Amino acid sequence: MTDKVIENNRVTVMGEIISEFSFSHEIFGEGFYMVDVRVKRLSESYDVIPVMVSERLLDVNADYRGMYICVGGQFRSYNRHEERKNKLVLSVFAREIDFMEELEESSRTNQIFLDGYICKEPIYRKTPLGREIADVLLAVNRPYGKSDYIPCICWGRNARYASSFRVGERCVVWGRIQSREYVKRLEDDQIEQRVAFEVSVSKLELMD
């Protein structure tokens, strides 16, 4: 059962470690730590992706900044309570890590596959320039009755297709994880720079 569930959420990211480890939480005596990995896009820009690592996988007291790694695992979510409401926090949960000398230009550095269920009515819209976008929230089952809630963004033909999806339908998605900066307006007219994480969809289809 567990292997089957893991198959529905598969991530591979390759990139450069750009932060030290920071403590996240502990479960049954096992510590989990966060580290940021900078992953190159096809363009000249980058995504900075948070990776959660068990202290059993790596020496989390060491400084690996500037080193290249390949991380295999899952894209996971949890709700963090802040400002009187819950915030969805996303990160790559590392199951295996390999160090690399360098990244080849042809490397597929950022891949994700999800098999889950539509848990919110898709939001379809157009940009001022007429580009079609659809936001899809996918619930992906985990062992022991848990689920991860993964925001996905579709473009063009995929957006049109996704706009007809209904809550409860099963959907599979292929794409990449992207980070996106945005400005959050707070009380007292203050603004705060924040980063959102989502799956940029390259292909998706409904399953019977």
Secondary structure, DSSP 8 states (H G I E B T S, - for coil): -HHHHHTTEEEEEEEEE-S--EEEEEETTEEEEEEEEEEE-SSS-EEEEEEEEETTTS-TTS--TT-EEEEEEEEEEEEEEETTEEEEEEEEEEEEEEEES---TT---EEEEEEEEE-S--EEEE-TT--EEEEEEEEEE-STT-EEEEEEEEEHHHHHHHTT--TT-EEEEEEEEEEEEEEEE-GGG-EEEEEEEEEEEEEEEEE-
